[in-house]
Amino acid sequence: LYQLVSRVEYDLPYFSRPPVVLPLAKICSLVHIRYTVGEYGSQTIELARQNAMTLQSFDLAYQRHPVDISRIIRDASGSYVSYPRLYKLKLRGSLGGNKPRPVSVGVVPFPSLRHLCLFGHNPFDDDTLFRGNVATLETLDMQLDSKT
């Protein structure tokens, strides 16, 4: 059954919990993740990292529970994670958390990115989102932030 899941979507009010708790280790080959509001940011990031090779779109929106989204490109051991098929990345709301660690210049986490939507500050505080995708990026929707 878990091999048939290609999309995970949670769109819940502030006080709700997901209707089902899915065993993350069994969910593989995800293509789309959309997560809106909630307190399960760490699990959502882990789910994205473990499906990095197949994930094509990732949409996160947080309001009351900020999450350190910069962890999406580093696994638990600190190694960098790349998303070779990710073409759409949407990050909205109170994203953040800890001050991000610098990302090595040679790291290209989103080489196939075509659509980037960023509402809030840049979670990497550098050019990480744009590395290696100059030729593929078609749509850029973001707020101007003079601090980054």
C-alpha positions as CSV (number, residue, x, y, z in Angstrom):
1,L,0.0,0.0,0.0
2,Y,2.7,2.5,0.9
3,Q,4.5,2.0,-2.4
4,L,1.3,3.3,-4.1
5,V,1.4,6.7,-2.3
6,S,2.8,9.3,-4.5
7,R,1.4,12.5,-2.9
8,V,1.1,13.6,0.7
9,E,-1.1,16.6,1.5
10,Y,-2.1,18.1,4.9
11,D,-4.1,21.3,4.9
12,L,-5.2,21.6,8.5
13,P,-6.3,24.4,10.9
14,Y,-3.9,25.4,13.7
15,F,-5.3,23.1,16.3
16,S,-5.7,19.9,14.2
17,R,-3.5,16.9,14.0
18,P,-3.0,14.9,10.8
19,P,-5.9,12.4,10.5
20,V,-3.5,9.5,10.1
21,V,0.1,9.1,11.3
22,L,2.0,7.5,8.5
23,P,5.1,5.4,9.2
24,L,7.6,7.6,7.4
25,A,10.1,4.8,6.8
26,K,7.6,2.9,4.6
27,I,6.8,5.9,2.4
28,C,9.1,6.0,-0.6
29,S,9.1,7.3,-4.1
30,L,6.9,10.3,-3.3
31,V,6.4,12.8,-6.1
32,H,4.5,15.6,-4.3
33,I,4.4,16.9,-0.8
34,R,2.1,19.7,0.3
35,Y,2.0,20.6,4.0
36,T,0.1,23.5,5.4
37,V,0.1,24.6,9.0
38,G,1.0,22.3,11.9
39,E,3.6,21.1,14.3
40,Y,5.0,18.3,12.3
41,G,7.7,20.3,10.4
42,S,10.6,18.0,11.4
43,Q,8.7,14.9,10.1
44,T,7.8,16.7,6.9
45,I,11.4,17.6,6.2
46,E,12.5,14.1,7.0
47,L,9.9,12.8,4.6
48,A,11.2,15.1,1.8
49,R,14.8,14.1,2.4
50,Q,14.1,10.4,2.3
51,N,12.2,11.0,-1.1
52,A,14.8,13.4,-2.5
53,M,15.4,11.3,-5.6
54,T,11.8,11.2,-6.7
55,L,10.3,14.4,-5.3
56,Q,9.0,16.8,-8.0
57,S,7.1,19.4,-6.0
58,F,7.4,20.5,-2.4
59,D,5.0,23.1,-0.9
60,L,5.4,24.1,2.7
61,A,3.3,26.7,4.6
62,Y,3.8,27.4,8.3
63,Q,2.3,30.1,10.4
64,R,2.4,29.2,14.1
65,H,5.2,26.6,14.2
66,P,8.3,27.9,12.5
67,V,10.7,25.2,11.2
68,D,14.3,25.3,10.1
69,I,13.7,24.7,6.4
70,S,17.4,24.9,5.7
71,R,17.6,21.3,7.1
72,I,16.0,20.1,4.0
73,I,19.4,20.0,2.3
74,R,21.3,18.2,5.1
75,D,20.6,14.8,6.5
76,A,21.0,13.8,10.1
77,S,24.7,13.1,9.6
78,G,25.3,16.6,8.1
79,S,25.7,15.3,4.5
80,Y,24.2,17.3,1.7
81,V,21.0,16.1,0.0
82,S,20.2,16.9,-3.6
83,Y,16.7,16.9,-5.2
84,P,17.5,16.1,-8.9
85,R,13.8,16.0,-10.1
86,L,12.4,18.8,-8.0
87,Y,10.9,21.4,-10.4
88,K,8.6,23.3,-8.0
89,L,9.5,24.6,-4.6
90,K,7.0,26.8,-2.6
91,L,7.9,28.0,0.9
92,R,5.5,30.3,2.7
93,G,5.0,31.7,6.2
94,S,7.1,31.7,9.4
95,L,9.9,29.6,8.1
96,G,13.1,29.9,9.9
97,G,14.4,28.4,13.1
98,N,18.1,28.4,13.8
99,K,20.6,30.5,11.9
100,P,21.5,28.4,8.9
101,R,25.0,27.0,8.6
102,P,26.9,28.1,5.6
103,V,26.4,25.8,2.6
104,S,29.4,24.7,0.6
105,V,29.8,26.6,-2.7
106,G,29.8,23.4,-4.8
107,V,26.5,22.1,-3.4
108,V,23.6,22.2,-5.9
109,P,20.5,21.0,-4.0
110,F,17.9,21.9,-6.7
111,P,19.4,21.5,-10.1
112,S,16.1,21.1,-12.0
113,L,14.1,23.9,-10.3
114,R,11.7,25.6,-12.7
115,H,9.3,27.4,-10.2
116,L,10.3,29.0,-7.0
117,C,7.8,30.7,-4.7
118,L,9.3,32.2,-1.5
119,F,7.2,34.2,0.9
120,G,9.2,35.0,4.0
121,H,13.0,35.3,4.4
122,N,15.4,33.2,2.4
123,P,16.0,30.2,4.7
124,F,19.6,29.8,3.5
125,D,20.7,33.5,3.7
126,D,22.7,33.0,0.5
127,D,22.3,31.8,-3.1
128,T,21.7,28.2,-2.3
129,L,18.2,28.2,-3.8
130,F,19.5,29.4,-7.2
131,R,22.7,27.3,-7.6
132,G,22.8,25.2,-10.7
133,N,19.3,26.1,-11.9
134,V,19.9,29.3,-13.9
135,A,19.1,27.5,-17.2
136,T,15.9,25.9,-15.8
137,L,14.3,28.5,-13.6
138,E,11.2,29.9,-15.3
139,T,9.2,31.5,-12.5
140,L,10.5,33.4,-9.5
141,D,7.9,34.7,-7.0
142,M,9.4,36.2,-3.9
143,Q,9.3,39.2,-1.6
144,L,12.3,41.5,-1.7
145,D,14.4,41.4,1.4
146,S,17.2,43.8,1.8
147,K,18.7,41.7,4.7
148,T,19.6,38.7,2.5
